[in-house]
Amino acid sequence: MAKDSTKPITKKKINASYLKRYWQLYLLLLLPLVYFLVFRYAPMWYVLIAFKKYSIVQGILDMPWAKNHGFEYFIKAFSNKDFTNSLRNTVVLNLLDLVIGFPIPIIFALILNELRIKPFKKAVQTIAYMPHFLSWVIIYGLALQLFAPTNGLINMVITNLGGEKIHFLDDAVTWVKTYIGLGVWQSFGWNSIVYLAAIAGISPELYEAASVDGAGRFRKMWHITLPGIKPTIVVLLIMALGNIIGSGFDRPFALQNNLAMKYAEVISTFVYKNGIKGLQFSLTTAVGLFQSVVGVFFLLMSNWLARKLGERGIW
């Protein structure tokens, strides 16, 4: 009986054949890979500054280790009132952004999807997207013109109608409301694009079948549209939770002032003032490392919880 001369195709050969066939795609992938290696992973070496006494004239390996087994600057950070205050403010402001700002793009996308007059729908979309392209310096200038206590347009209207002026920008508690409101206004239109794209991917046959069964618009929205975009909502929620202790620099820095500093100082502005202006590089590197580690922890936990609840998660 003749032996079968055919050899089994190994996984190695399959991979080599695939690479040979699609080498152009891997070549295109090389550029972003180099970017991440040079600008994202290589700088991680300098995280060691958090555990050493920084010296501008010495290399990282030559710098002496900090006291308390290298954790001197972490201890200093948590014993610093300004840092603990900025940590509290960062968490509170990000939680308020999440609770108030996260559902609004979803609601806006659902409402926009129900509009049937296309020119009106496009006009609303354009108007909602526009604030995203404004820098926070420009937004703060607009806020001053609208919310200034003496010559702001809104306070002028309120006082002319016999009311009392509202301290939108120079009262700590009211400043928080203004901060959150401006953040929602600036981002909700742009953030809704992802949800609109997810809605566009839902099969029209589901809506047709629901119409045959006599479902109205609200029932279609509740039983078809929302479940259809649920995976997208979960992924974006996980990413938002991962950034709960992180904060951008431009928004709080542009909007903060001395009268509202009790709630306006966040970690990013603390790092700027103490690291760049105060030259405390080891201290602020320790703060940044703490921020990153906690952010990764929240990301992993939220992703684990999503998978436990039956969702796909990020990975």
Disulfide bonds with the S-S distance in Angstrom:
none
